[in-house]
Amino acid sequence: MIDNYNKSNKASDLEHNVLITHPQGHRLVKNIVTGYQNYNGEAKAFYDEIIEKIYEFCIKELPILLQTKAIFVIIALIENTEYKDQVIFYYFFI
């Protein structure tokens, strides 16, 4: 998901260094999030970790990500995961 992120200048380089903001790459991340409800068993546990990392990154960089293609991933988090309330709360109250 992250390539050279620690070396980037947050706002100016985020789009070039993070898959979630890439014009086509965000679709891959979004498909993982939207398909989350279909996973079960061991796959569910594996994807739980991935979804949690995506959520944590989105919350950490929310003001910047809302201005990029990552908005579609954030919407998918709200529609398809148990992080709906946390994302909405963070957006409106933090």
C-alpha positions in Angstrom: 0.0 0.0 0.0 2.8 2.4 0.8 5.9 3.1 -1.3 8.5 5.5 0.0 5.8 7.1 2.2 8.1 8.0 5.1 10.3 10.0 2.6 7.4 12.0 1.2 6.1 15.5 1.9 2.6 14.7 3.1 0.4 16.9 1.0 2.5 17.3 -2.1 3.8 13.8 -2.6 1.0 11.7 -1.1 -0.6 11.1 -4.5 2.6 9.9 -6.0 3.7 7.6 -3.2 0.6 5.8 -1.9 -1.4 3.2 -3.8 -4.7 4.3 -2.2 -4.5 7.7 -4.0 -3.3 6.4 -7.3 -5.8 6.9 -10.2 -6.1 3.2 -10.8 -4.5 1.8 -7.7 -7.3 3.1 -5.4 -9.6 0.7 -7.2 -7.6 -2.3 -6.0 -7.8 -1.1 -2.4 -11.5 -0.3 -2.8 -12.2 -3.8 -4.1 -10.6 -5.3 -1.1 -12.7 -3.2 1.2 -16.0 -3.8 -0.7 -15.4 -7.5 -0.8 -14.7 -7.6 2.9 -18.2 -8.8 3.8 -17.8 -11.9 1.6 -14.7 -13.3 3.4 -15.1 -16.0 6.0 -12.9 -18.3 8.1 -9.2 -17.8 7.9 -9.5 -15.4 5.1 -11.7 -13.2 7.2 -9.1 -13.0 9.9 -6.4 -12.1 7.3 -8.6 -9.4 5.8 -9.5 -8.1 9.2 -5.9 -7.0 9.6 -5.7 -5.5 6.2 -8.9 -3.5 6.6 -7.8 -2.3 10.0 -4.5 -1.0 8.5 -6.4 0.7 5.7 -8.7 2.3 8.2 -5.8 3.5 10.4 -4.0 5.0 7.5 -7.2 6.7 6.2 -8.0 8.2 9.6 -4.4 9.4 10.1 -4.4 11.2 6.8 -8.1 11.9 6.4 -7.9 15.7 5.6 -5.5 15.1 2.7 -7.1 11.8 1.5 -10.5 13.5 1.1 -9.0 15.5 -1.7 -7.8 12.5 -3.7 -9.1 9.3 -5.3 -8.9 7.7 -1.8 -12.3 9.2 -1.1 -13.8 6.2 -2.8 -12.0 3.9 -0.4 -13.2 6.0 2.6 -16.8 5.7 1.3 -16.3 1.9 0.9 -15.0 1.7 4.5 -18.2 3.5 5.6 -20.5 1.3 3.5 -18.9 -2.1 4.0 -17.1 -2.4 7.3 -17.7 -1.9 11.0 -15.6 1.2 10.9 -18.5 3.3 9.7 -19.1 5.1 13.0 -15.4 5.8 13.6 -14.8 7.3 10.2 -17.9 9.5 10.4 -17.1 10.6 14.0 -13.5 11.4 13.1 -14.6 13.5 10.1 -17.2 15.5 11.9 -15.7 15.9 15.4 -12.0 15.8 15.1 
